[in-house]
Amino acid sequence: MNEAVRPPVEPILEIENLSISFFTRRGEIPAVMDFSCTVMPGEAMGIVGESGCGKSTVSLGVMRDLSNVGKIVGGRIKFQGRDMGEMSDEELRKIRGNKIAMIYQEPMASLNPAMKVGKQLMEVPLIHEKVSKDEAYRRSLEMLKAVRLPDPERVMKSYPHQLSGGQQQRIVIAMALLSKPALLLLDEPTTALDVTVEAGIVDLIKGLGKEFGTSMIFVSHNLGLILETCDRITVMYSGEAVETGKVKDVFDRMRHPYTQGLFRSIPLPGADKNSRPLIAIPGQLPLPHERPKGCNFGPRCHHFVEGVCNAAEIPMVAVDGREGHFSRCVRINEIDWAAVPEGAKTDKEPVKPGAPVLKIDELKKYYNVSANEVFGGGEGRVVKANEAISFEARESETVAIVGESGCGKSTLAKVLLGLETASSGKITLTNRDIQSTPVEERDVDTVSSIQMVFQNPFDTLNPSHSVGSQIIRTLEKFKIGKNVAERRQKMFDLLDLVKLPRAFAERMPRQLSGGQKQRIGVARAFAGRARVVVADEPVSALDVSVQAAVTELLMDIQRESKTTMLFISHDLSVVRYIADRVVVMYLGHIVEQGTTDQIFSPPYHPYTEALLSAIPIADTSVVKKRIVLDGEIPSAMNPPTGCPFQTRCRYKHLVPDNLCETKVPPLKDLGDGHKSLCWLSNEVLAKMEPVISFDKENSGSNAAGGTSPAADNEGTAA
């Protein structure tokens, strides 16, 4: 057919001025207002924003899965040209799970724990296409191969609990794609996965999207993931779309203060905790029934002008010079997008680490597990959770401990805190050996000297007691303050320290947001003048803007109190920003350690190289080597012989005499305290190339609206 007369391509999905409300006993709560977007065939649209902004509600609205309380109160959704509001229940049932499929955040929410994987997969073609059982089995097996699951025949016969989180998510993706849907909705599909597994899933989703021509809506709070997977992006705030356009246009030339605030809150390459600290978005997301007049973002915006931004409802307007780029801001052409917000700290005094406070020497932690732990009997097995761990942490220093789930990070934290005792080795905390003393036998001084900030702020507070009373209880335990009045004053001082109003002392935990609860967790950790604070994924459960605020808070308190911080994380972007030194763990071993600059520059341990490659970076000027690891982490109950990483290493063939498979490598000193557990020769290490580099020609505008970090770091690498 002649190009000139080819009919225009029809969108797969058109959402026009969609409004969704939830009807509760308190009345109508608007969740999504005036939301519009279009998804073309084969296109991926990313939807980003903080928790509660309405991202997932849009997806559930498309699926017509809003339960009894949710209702579409305005606008319409057209799928393949047809208005879904005019479809019968029978027509909607035929579309759901067939032409439109959804992948949820938690894979086990989509899998039946009592049914084998094969049977669950076969249900899709059996129900939707009425094929034979043999044909359904064949298609299911083929799809398991397509999602790169090892030994698909075994997986078909397995129950979901017999598979890892990454394998479960691949099953859910296979189930969604079995009907060859025209539209795939993905709601935070990789949030619960390790970064290396996430990299594999992202590659898989991109590849399958191209192979099957599937259109996608990708809901995420991770801007780096959106850059890697999507063609276009819509940024949501408080139920509204505030900016939309091609990913590159929005990333390089953002034109809404909220979008800019999100980018300033994440540690992109070029951010530095001293010279270029993160800038958190002030304030809180408004509650649905307390939204302000005019611009919803107005109360948190640095560019708010009374009588302009709150005069009337604000429509989406076109951004000059960029087709398809729209913003819900009336001051687009008046704002200096390169200016740093007034009052933001742009330079902080570097802290010089002092003498070692914590020394760990050849620490081992083994668990003896019988073959049948519940009923006894059977041959005993040993789980080697930590294997010959050695490092030290100095006063005022942040040492990051990174690695995938199951590598032994949390076990190490438990031994440090006395929740477990070491099998062998030594831990010295300010001249006291603590490796064999459980927490109940430690004196008050030791307990208060090493404290923890937990990953989930929701589980660390007693729901029945006020925030103030819980902090006072901690002070009592640590014998701080001579009487109730002194402890109450100290409690107020701690609320000041974590930048919370003193009135919060009377509040119950349910009245606090996630970020506020985490601040209370930080206050309790520092209540006893801790020498060492173990922060176990302290920001991973929080929104991007809240992450920035809590990260900066932790570092400000550390500067003031000269605390040593062990920062446990799988997010290497945050680690690069916050850490002075990094310890990389794999299957109970430390495989590499050194300063942050050493870890992020070649030569790398092969595992560190793969971890760095897996970081999603929200910067269009970044060029990454793509290294996707094959296979899963081996079991600590049955670790491989030789090097712990040899079953997944892409360099193994370069080492002679089968050394990788037969002997544990020596800890090689690469100079200046940089150590690596690897058999690779110095010649091979010297030829390693940077994983992360910058494309000089593609250096656009960064979060501040000026030049990309690449402009400051041209030719540099990580």
N, C-alpha and C positions, 0 to 999 in steps of 0.2 A: 504493500500500500504506500502511496506517496506520503512523505512526511507532512506536507502542507495540509492534507485532508484527514490525517489521522485523528480520530476522536479524542477529546481530552480524557486524561486518566481520572477516574472517579475516586474520591477518598474512600478508604475502608471505614473510617470513623469520623463523624462530624459532631462535635459537642457545641451547642449554641446556647449561650447565656444560661447555663445550667445552675439551678439553685436547689439545694437539698437541705431539709430541716429534720430534726429529731423532735418528736412530740413526747414530752415527759409530764409528770405530775406538776412540774413547775411551769409548764407551758411550752411554747415552741422555741427550740434552740437552733438558729441558723448555723449550719456547718459548712456549706459551700454556697457562694453567692456569685452570680454573673460570671460563671466560668465557661470559657470557650477554648476549644483547640481542635485541630484537624490532623488526622494521621493518614498519610498516603500509603499505597501498597508497598510493602518491603521497607517502610521507614520505621525508625525507632525514636519515640518521643520520651524524653526524661522529665519526670515531675519531681521537683525538690522543694524542701522547706522544713521548718521545725516541726516537732511533734505537735499535733493538734491543729495544723494548718489546713487539713482537709484533703491531703494527698490520697490516702487510702479510701476515703469516702467517695472520691471521684471514681476510683476503680470499682468499688462495690456498687456504685450507681450504674455503671456500664453493665455490670453483671446482673443488675436488678436483685441484689442480695443485701438489702438494707434492713432486714428483720421486720418486726411489726411496728417499731417506733420510728423508723426512717422513711421519709417520703420525698419524692421529687416534687417540688412546689412551683417550679418555673423552668422555662427553657425546654430543650429537647435533645435527644441523642439519636443520631441516624447511623445505622450500621449497614454498610453496602447499599446506601441510598434509601433505606427504609427507616421510617420513624419507629423506634423500639417501643414508644409509648402506645402505638396503635396495634402492636402485636398481641395475639392471644397468649394465655399462659402456656398452651401447647406449643406454639411457635417458639416462645422464649426457652422452653425446656429443650427443644431440638437444637437451638443455637448454643446454649450453655454447655461447656465441656466438649463441644463439637467444633463449631465455627469460632467461638470465643472461649479461650481457656485461661485459667489463672494459676499462678504459682505463688504460694504464700511464704511469709518469712520463716515460719517454723515448719520444717518438712513433716514432722510427726503429726501435725494438725491435719494433714491431707492423707495420711496413711492409716489403714486399719491395723492395729497391733496384733489382732487375732487371725489375720488372713495372710497367706503367703504372697510374696511380691508378684509372682507370676499370675496368680488369680486376679489380683487387683489390676494389673496392667491389661489382662485379657478382657476385663469387663468393658473397657472403652470401645474397642471395635465390635464386641459382641452386642452391646446395647445400642450404639449409634449407627452401626452399619450392618448389623444382623448377619455377620460372616460366620463361617463354621469355626468350631473350637480349634481345629488344626491350623486354620488360617490366622486366627487370633493369636495362637502361640507363636507362629512363625513371625508375625509382625512385631510382637512384643520382644522377641529375641533379637530381631534386627534393630529395633529401637534402642535396646540396651547396649548393643555394639556401637550404635551411632553416638550415644552419650559417653562412650569410652569407659564402660565399666568392665573390669577384668573378670574373666570366667562367668559370662552371662548365664550359662546353664545353672551354675551353683546359685547365682543371685535369684533366679526365678524360683528356686526351691526354698529360699531363705525367708524368715520372718523379718519385718523391719528392724526389730531390736538387735538383730545379729549383724547389722551393717553400721558403718560409721556415719556421722552427720553429713559428710560430703557425699557419700554413696546414697544416703536417703534422699538428699536434694536432687541428685542425678535421676533417681527413680521418679521423683515428682515431675521433673522436667520431661522425662521420657513419657510419662502418663499424659502430660499436657499436650505433647507433640504428636501422640499416636493418632489423633483424629485429624492431623494436618490442619490446625486452626488458621483462619485468616488473620486473627488478632490474638496476641498473647499478652496478658497483663501480669507483670512481675512486681510483687510488693516486697521490697527489701529482701530479695531471694538469697543474698550472700551474707547478711548481717551476722548470722550465728556461726559462720564458717571461718576457719583459719585462712590467713592471707594467701598461702600457697594454693590451698584448695579453691579459694575464691578466684584466683587467677585462672585456674583450669575451668571453672564454671563460666566465667566471663568469656573466655575463648570459645567455649562450647556454645553458649547462647548466641554469640556473634556469628559463629560458623553455621549453626542450624538455622538462624534467621535468614542467612543468604541462601542456604541450600533449599529450604522449603518456601522461601519468599514470604515468610511470616512478618506481619507488622507487629510492633511492640510498643507498649506503654511501660516504662521502667520507673517505678516509684522508689526513690532512694534519698538518703540524706548525705550520701557520699558523692561529692562533686567530681572527684577523680574517676569514679566508676561511670558517671554519666558521660564524661569526656571520652572514655574508652569504648562505650557501648552505643551511644545515641547520636542521631543526626541533628535533632532539635531539642530544645529544652523549654520548659515552663516553670518559672519560680513562683511558688505560692506563699502567701502570708495571710494568716487569720481568715481563711476561707475564700480568699480571692487570688486570682492570677495577677501578679504584679509586674512580671516581665516575661516575654517569650520571644524566641527567635532561633536562628541557627546556633548550634553549640559554640562555634568559633566566634560569632558576632557577640554573643552574650558574655563569653569568657574574656574576650579581649577588649570589649567596648561596652561594659555593663552600664546601663542607664537607669537603674533604680537604686536608691540608697540602701534598701534591704539586701539586694543582690551583692552590692559592694561590701556591706557589713558581713555577709556570710564568708566572702573571700578573705576579708581581713582577719577572720576568726580562725582560719586554718593555717597550719604551718607549711607553707609552700617552700620550695627551695629558695634560698635567699633570705628567709626569715631568720632572725637571730635573737635569742632570749635577752641579749644585752643591747645590741645596736639597733635591731629591728623587731621589737616585741609584738606579739599579737595584740589586736585591738578588739575587745569584746563588744557586742551590741549591748548598750545599756538597757535596763528595764526588763519587763516580762511581756510575753505574748498576752494580749487582752483576752479575758474570758468572753465566750460568745455573746453573753447578754450585757457585756460592758464595753462593746466596741465604741471607739470615739466617732464623732461626726467627721465627715470628710475622709481624709487619708487614715486608714487603719494603723499605718506605721508611724503616723505623726508624733505620738508621745515619745518614741524611741529614736527619732530621726535628728541628726545633726543639722539638717538643712530646713527644719520646720519654720514656716513663717505664719504667724497668727493672722487670720482673716483671708489667707490665700489657700493654705493647705487644708483648712477645716471649714471652708465656706460652703462647699456642696459636695455631692458624690463625685468621685473622680473616675473618668472613663480611661480605657486603654487608648493611648495615642501612638502614632507611628514615630519611630526614631529616624531622623533625617539620614538619608544616604544608605540605609540598610533595608533591603526588601524583606518583609515578613518579621521585622524586629519591632516589637511594641512594648511600651512601658506605661504603668499606671502612676505617673508622676507629672504634676503640673509645672514643675520647675526644671525640667530636663535641660533646657537651653540656658539657664541662669546659674547652674551649679558648677563650681570648679571641681571636676571629677578627679583631678590629680592632687588636691589638697588633703593633708592629713587632718582628721577631726581636731577641733580646738580642745585643748586639755589632755589629749592622748599622749602617753609617755612614749617617746621615740628613742630614748637613750637611757640605759640603766648601767649602774656601776658594776663591772664584773666582780665576782667573788673569788678570792684566792683560797683553794682548798688548804686545810691545815694538816695536822698529824692524823694517822690512821685511827679510826674509832672502832671499826669492825674488821676482824681478820678471820677468814675462813680457810682452813688448811686441810686438804685431802678428805673432805666431808663425804661420807657415804650414808645413804638411807635405803635399807632394804626392807621389804615386807614379806613375811612368810605367809603363804596362802595355801590351804589344803585344797585338794581337788574338789572336795565337796564341803565348802566352808560352813554351810548351813547345818548339815546333818553330820559332819565329821567324816573321817575315813578318807581313803584315797591317797595318792602319792602327793607329798608336799611340793609346792613350787615357790620360787622366789621372784618377787617383782623388784627390779633394780631401779628405783625411782630417781635416785641421785648417785652418781658415780664419780668419785675423786674430784669434788668441786673445790677449787682454790681461787680466791681473789680477795682483795681488800677494798674498803671504802673509807675515804678520809672525811674529816670535818668539813661541812658546807658543800660537799660534793654530791652530785646526782649520778648514781650508777644504774643504768638501765639493764634489765634482764629480759631478753627477748627470745622467742621461740614459739613453735606451734603447741596446740593443746597436747598434753601428755608428755611434754619434754621434761617435766620436773620442776617448773618455776614455782608453782604453788606449794609443792612438797617442801622445797627449800624455805619458803616463807613460813610454813608451819613449824619447821625445825627451829628457825630463828626465834619464833615467838613462844616456843616451848609447848606448842600443841602436839608436837611429836618430838621424840628424842633421837639423836643420831645413832646409826649403827656403828660408825667409827669416824675418826677424824676429829677436828678441833674447831670450835667457834669461840673467838675471844672478843668480848664486848667491853671496851674500856678496861682492859687488864683483868677481866673476870671470864673464866671458862664457863660457857652456858650450854654446851652441846648435850650434856646428859641430865640437865635439870629441867623437869617438866614445869609448866607454868604455875601449877598449884604449890610447888616447892620453892619458887623464886621469891626473893624478898621484894618489898614494895619498890625499892629503888631500881632494881633490875627490870621489873615489869613496866614501870613508868618510863624507863630509858629507851625501850624498844616497843613502838606502837604501830598500829596498822590502819590504813584507810582502805576500806573494802570496795569491791567493784560495784556492788549494787546498794545504793543508798537507801533503798526501800526496805531492806531486810535488817538494817543495823540499828534501827530505832524502835523502842518499845511503843506500840500504838496507844497504850493506856496512860502514858505519862507525858507531861508537858516537856517541851524542849529544854527549858531552863532547869527543871528538876533532874533531867538525865545528865546534864553537864555537871550539876552540883554533886550528883552521886559519884561521878568519875573523880571529882576533886576530893571527895571524902575518902574514896578508895586509895588515892595517892597521897593522903594525909597532907593536903595543901590547904592552908587557912586554919586559923586557930578556932574559929567559931562560924556559925551560920552566916553572919553578916559579912565576914571576910570572904567566905566562899561565894556568896551571892555577888559581891563586887567583882571577884575574879571571873565569875561566869559572864558578867556584863562585859568585862575586858576581852574575854574570848569571843563574844559576839561581835565586838568592835573589830577584833583581829580578822575575823572572816567576813567583815563588811556586811553584817546583817543588822537590822534595826533592833534595839534593845527590847522593843515591844514583842518580838518573836519569842521571848522567854516564856510567855504565857500560852503560846500556841501549841496545839497538838500536831504530831507528825503529819496527819492527814491533811492539815491546812497548809502544808509546804509543798513547793514544786520539787522535782527531782534534783535540780541544781542547788536549791536551798537545803535540802536534806544532806546532800554531799558536803556542803559547807559545815553543817553541824558535825558530820563525821570527821572533818578536818579539825574542827575546834576540839573535839574530844581527844583526837590523836595527839594534839599539841598541849593538852591540859596539864600533863605531868612533866612539862619541859623535856620532852623526849629527845634523846641524843640521836636515835635512828628511827626514821619513819619508813615502814614498808608500805608502799602505795601499789595495791594490786589492781591493775586496770582501772584506776580511779575515775577516768573520764569516758570510758567506752560506752556506758549506758546513758550518756547525756547528749543533748543536742549540740550541734557544732558551735553555736554562739556561747552556750553554757560551758562547753569544754574549754573554750578560750579563757573564760572568766575564772574557772576553777584551776586551770593550769597556771595562769598568772598569779593567782592567790597562793598556791602552793609554793611557787618560787619566791614571792615577796616575803612570806613567812620564813622560808628557809634562809633568805638573806639576813633577815632580822635576828633569827634565833640560832644561826650557824648549825642547823640540823643537817645530818647526813640522810640522804634519801635513796632508798632502793626502789626504783620505778619499774614495776613488772608490766610488760605490755607486748602486744603483737603488732601494734601500729607503729611502724618504723618512721612515719612522717613526724609523729609526736616525739618519738625517741630522738630523732635527729635534732629536733628543736630544743628539747629539755635536758638531754643527758650530757655529762662531761665525759663519761666513759661507758662503754657498752660491753655486756657479757652475752654471747649468743649460745643458747643451749639447744641440744638435740638429743632426744632419747636418754636423758639423764646426764649427759656429758656436756662440759663446756667445750665447744668446738672452735670458738674464736673469742678473743677479748682484746681490747685496746681502747684508745681514745676514740671519740665519735668520728673525728676526721679520718683516723686510720681505718675504722670499720667501713666507712662509706666511700673509701677510695681503694682501687686495686693495689696490691693483690688481695683477693678475697678467699676465704674458705668457700668451697663449692656450694655449701648450704646457704651461707650469708649472701652469696651472689644471687641465688634463686629468690631469697627473701626480698632483696632490694629490687629485683626485677618485678616482683609481685605488687609493689606499692602502687596504688592508683594515685596519680598526681594530677591535680586540677590546674595544669599549666600547659597551654597549647604549644609553648616553645620547647617543652621537654621531649627528648628522644630517648626511648628506652630499649634496651636489648630484651627480647621476650624469651624468658626461660621458664617453661612450665614443667614442674616435676612430675614424673610418672609415679604411680603407686601411692600407697598410704604409708603413714609412719608405722614401722613395725611395732609389735606389742612389747612392752617393757618386761613381760613375763617370758617372752621368747625372743630376745634381741638377736640380731645377726652376729655372726662371728666377725672378727677383725674390726674395721672402722664402722662405727654405728650408722654412718650415712651411706655406706657402700651400695646398698640395694637401690638407691635413687640417684646415685652420682653419675654425671655425664662425662667425668674425666677418668673414670676407673681404668679404662683401657690404656691410659698413658703411664700407668705405674707397673713396673716389671715384677715378675716372680709372684704374681697373685697376692701381693702383700696386703692390698686393701681387704681381701676376703679372709685373710688368715691371722693378721696381727693388728692390734690396736695401735694407731700411729703415735709417735712421740709428740709432745707438745713443742712445736717448732717456734723458736724465737725469731720474729721477723724484724726485730730492732725497736728500740725505744718502748719496750713493754708490750709491743704488739705480738700476740701469740696465736698459733693456729694448730689444731689437732688434725694434721693432714700429711699424707705420704707424698704429695706432689713435689717435684723437684723445684729448686729455686729458678731454673730456666723456664719451666712451665708457668710458675707464678709471675715471673717478670714479664711474660707476654700477655697477661690478662688485660683486657680492655675495660674501660669504664662501663658500668651498667646504665648509668643516667648521664646524659650529656644534653647540650642545648643547641637547638637549630637557630643559628644567628639570623637567618633570613625570615624565620617565622616568629620573631620576638614581637609579640603584640603588647597590648596593655595589660597590666596586672591588677591585683586587687585594689591598689591605691588609685588606679586610673591612669598611672604614668607608664613608664617602660617596664617591660617584663623583668623578672629577676635575671633572666638571661643577659640582659644588657649590662648588669653589674658583674656577671660571672661568665662572660663569654669564654668558651674554651675550657671552663672548669667542669668537673665531673663528679659523679658519686659512684 
